């Protein structure tokens, strides 16, 4: 009887030891895994009115004192996130040439959102630096429209365009009546961003057999956003806290890229922006 008890006791010790041995690598991995990268995507409107998009928002002078006060409040609010890097919709070369001038006070006044939001936040928050992550890309809309008009999809495409026009009108109203912070909150509402991306899925209906202008449009659009996200990932290091300022049309895909990438955590801009 005593020998049986010893055998049971020893068997339990062996199983327990095995569990400890199996658990040890897991604990070791947890202790040594890199710190996550927190990324806040801030979809923005084009403050300098470049008119480069199919649908363009009308913006008053952001250098006016009222708008400057609003932009300063936005920068202060986002600074609470404590970003150590700021990524913007300019090329690396342009940022590297202009940001030092901004810090030195020698950059000419600019209405561009990169300067007004990106450069300003980096200075206010004491960030490590500003990084240009833009990438060129085509947007073959005209072939899509030509196909749609010739194959009975004209009304479908017009309905999508009309919906975007209504969104732009709402953005102009919010900016005029509630200010820049409220406008940015509108642009970065996740539900609204998802709805805005519907155009690209609808475009896939426009085509047949070897003629696929909708696919061509999405392929070009997704490629550009993948390039942008690749630039973002390649500048990130464990423990970084990054704010990305980009045209709101890119926000849905950039948010998706961040949220689906291991090691990155998406931070909601609207948790920091004031109502």
C-alpha positions in Angstrom: 0.0 0.0 0.0 2.8 2.4 0.8 4.5 1.7 -2.5 1.3 2.5 -4.3 1.0 5.8 -2.6 4.6 6.7 -3.5 3.9 5.8 -7.1 0.8 8.1 -7.2 2.7 10.9 -5.5 5.6 10.6 -7.9 3.3 10.5 -10.9 1.6 13.7 -9.8 5.0 15.4 -9.4 6.0 14.4 -12.9 2.8 15.7 -14.4 3.1 18.9 -12.4 6.7 19.3 -13.5 5.8 18.8 -17.1 3.1 21.5 -16.8 5.6 23.9 -15.3 8.1 23.1 -18.1 5.5 23.7 -20.7 4.3 26.9 -19.1 7.8 28.4 -18.7 8.3 29.1 -22.4 4.9 30.8 -22.6 5.7 33.0 -19.6 9.1 33.8 -21.1 7.5 34.8 -24.4 5.0 37.0 -22.7 7.7 38.8 -20.8 9.9 39.3 -23.8 7.3 40.1 -26.5 7.7 43.7 -27.9 5.6 46.5 -26.7 2.7 47.3 -29.0 2.7 50.3 -31.3 -0.3 52.6 -30.7 -1.5 54.3 -33.8 -4.1 57.0 -34.1 -5.5 57.7 -37.6 -6.8 61.2 -37.9 -8.7 61.7 -41.2 -8.6 65.3 -42.2 -10.0 67.7 -44.7 -7.7 69.7 -47.1 -7.3 73.0 -45.4 -5.6 74.7 -48.3 -8.3 74.0 -50.9 -6.1 72.3 -53.5 -9.1 71.0 -55.5 -7.4 67.8 -56.4 -10.2 65.4 -55.5 -13.4 64.6 -57.5 -15.4 66.1 -54.7 -13.9 69.1 -53.0 -14.9 70.8 -49.8 -15.0 74.6 -49.6 -12.8 75.8 -46.7 -12.5 79.3 -45.4 -9.1 80.8 -44.4 -7.6 78.6 -41.7 -4.9 81.3 -41.0 -7.7 83.6 -39.7 -7.5 84.1 -35.9 -10.6 82.1 -35.1 -9.4 79.1 -37.1 -6.0 79.3 -35.6 -7.5 79.2 -32.1 -9.5 76.2 -33.1 -6.5 74.4 -34.6 -4.4 75.1 -31.5 -7.2 73.6 -29.3 -7.1 70.5 -31.5 -3.3 70.1 -31.2 -3.6 70.5 -27.4 -6.3 67.8 -27.3 -4.3 65.3 -29.4 -1.1 66.0 -27.4 -2.8 64.2 -24.5 -2.1 61.0 -26.4 1.6 61.8 -26.0 2.7 60.8 -29.6 6.4 60.4 -30.2 6.0 60.3 -34.0 3.8 62.1 -36.4 3.1 60.8 -39.9 1.7 63.0 -42.7 0.4 63.1 -46.3 3.6 64.5 -47.8 6.7 62.8 -49.2 9.7 62.2 -46.9 11.8 64.6 -48.9 9.3 67.5 -48.6 8.8 66.9 -44.8 12.6 66.7 -44.2 13.1 70.0 -46.0 10.2 71.9 -44.5 9.8 70.7 -40.9 13.2 72.1 -39.8 12.2 75.4 -41.3 9.0 75.3 -39.3 10.8 74.7 -36.1 13.2 77.5 -36.9 10.3 79.9 -37.7 11.5 80.4 -41.3 8.8 78.4 -43.2 6.4 80.8 -45.0 2.8 80.7 -43.7 1.0 77.7 -45.0 -2.7 76.7 -44.9 -1.8 73.0 -45.6 -3.1 70.6 -42.9 0.4 69.0 -42.7 1.7 72.2 -41.3 -1.3 73.3 -39.4 -1.9 69.9 -37.7 1.1 67.7 -38.3 3.9 70.1 -37.7 2.0 71.9 -34.9 1.2 68.8 -33.0 4.8 67.5 -33.2 6.0 70.8 -31.7 3.4 71.0 -29.0 3.8 67.3 -28.0 7.6 67.3 -28.2 7.5 64.4 -30.6 10.6 62.8 -32.0 9.9 64.0 -35.5 7.5 64.2 -38.4 7.6 61.5 -41.1 6.3 61.8 -44.7 4.6 58.5 -45.7 2.8 59.5 -48.8 2.9 57.4 -51.9 1.8 58.2 -55.5 -0.9 56.3 -57.2 -3.4 56.4 -60.0 -7.2 56.8 -59.6 -8.7 55.7 -62.9 -12.2 57.2 -62.4 -12.8 58.3 -66.0 -12.6 54.8 -67.5 -15.1 53.7 -64.8 -17.5 56.6 -65.7 -17.1 55.9 -69.4 -18.0 52.2 -68.9 -20.9 53.1 -66.5 -22.4 55.5 -69.0 -22.1 53.0 -71.9 -23.5 50.0 -70.0 -26.4 51.2 -68.0 -24.6 51.9 -64.8 -24.8 55.7 -65.1 -27.6 56.1 -62.6 -25.8 53.8 -60.1 -22.6 55.9 -60.4 -24.6 59.1 -60.1 -26.3 57.9 -57.0 -22.9 57.3 -55.4 -21.7 60.7 -56.5 -24.8 62.4 -55.1 -24.3 60.7 -51.8 -20.7 62.0 -51.6 -21.9 65.5 -52.5 -24.4 65.3 -49.6 -21.5 64.2 -47.3 -19.4 67.1 -48.4 -22.3 69.6 -47.9 -22.7 68.2 -44.3 -18.9 68.6 -43.7 -19.1 72.3 -44.9 -22.1 72.9 -42.6 -20.4 71.4 -39.6 -17.2 73.3 -40.2 -19.0 76.6 -40.6 -21.3 76.2 -37.6 -19.3 74.1 -35.1 -15.6 74.5 -35.9 -12.6 72.4 -36.8 -12.7 70.0 -33.9 -16.3 69.1 -34.6 -15.5 68.7 -38.2 -12.7 66.3 -37.4 -14.9 64.3 -35.1 -17.4 64.0 -38.0 -14.8 62.8 -40.4 -13.4 60.2 -37.9 -16.7 58.6 -36.9 -16.1 54.9 -37.6 -19.7 54.3 -38.7 -19.5 57.2 -41.2 -16.1 56.0 -42.5 -17.6 52.6 -43.2 -20.5 54.1 -45.1 -18.1 56.3 -47.1 -16.2 53.2 -48.2 -19.3 51.8 -49.8 -18.6 53.6 -53.1 -15.6 51.3 -53.7 -17.5 48.1 -53.2 -20.3 49.4 -55.5 -17.7 50.1 -58.2 -17.1 46.3 -58.4 -20.6 46.0 -60.0 -19.5 48.0 -63.0 -17.8 45.5 -65.4 -18.2 42.2 -67.1 -15.9 39.5 -68.4 -12.5 41.0 -69.3 -13.7 44.7 -69.0 -13.4 45.4 -65.2 -13.0 49.2 -64.7 -14.3 48.8 -61.1 -11.7 46.3 -60.3 -9.0 48.5 -61.9 -10.1 51.4 -59.8 -10.0 49.5 -56.6 -6.7 47.8 -57.4 -5.1 51.2 -57.9 -6.7 52.7 -54.8 -5.8 49.8 -52.6 -2.3 49.7 -53.9 -1.7 53.3 -53.0 -3.1 52.8 -49.5 -1.0 49.6 -49.0 2.1 51.6 -50.0 1.1 54.3 -47.4 0.6 51.7 -44.7 3.8 50.0 -45.6 5.6 53.3 -45.0 3.9 53.6 -41.7 4.8 50.1 -40.6 8.4 50.5 -41.6 8.9 53.6 -39.5 7.2 52.1 -36.4 9.2 50.6 -33.5 7.9 48.7 -30.4 6.4 51.2 -27.9 5.9 54.0 -30.4 2.8 56.2 -30.2 2.1 57.5 -33.7 -0.5 60.0 -34.9 -1.2 59.8 -38.6 -2.8 62.8 -40.4 -4.2 61.9 -43.7 -7.1 62.8 -46.1 -10.3 61.4 -44.6 -10.9 59.3 -47.8 -7.9 57.2 -46.8 -8.9 56.7 -43.2 -11.0 53.6 -43.6 -8.3 51.6 -45.2 -5.5 52.9 -43.0 -7.5 52.1 -39.9 -8.1 48.6 -41.3 -4.4 48.1 -42.0 -3.5 49.2 -38.5 -6.2 47.1 -36.8 -5.3 43.9 -38.7 -1.5 44.2 -38.3 0.0 42.2 -35.4 1.8 44.4 -32.9 -0.3 47.5 -33.7 -3.2 48.9 -31.8 -5.7 51.3 -33.3 -6.5 54.4 -31.1 -9.7 56.3 -31.8 -9.1 60.0 -32.5 -12.5 60.9 -31.2 -11.5 59.7 -27.8 -9.3 62.8 -27.7 -11.0 65.3 -29.9 -13.4 67.7 -28.1 -17.1 67.6 -29.1 
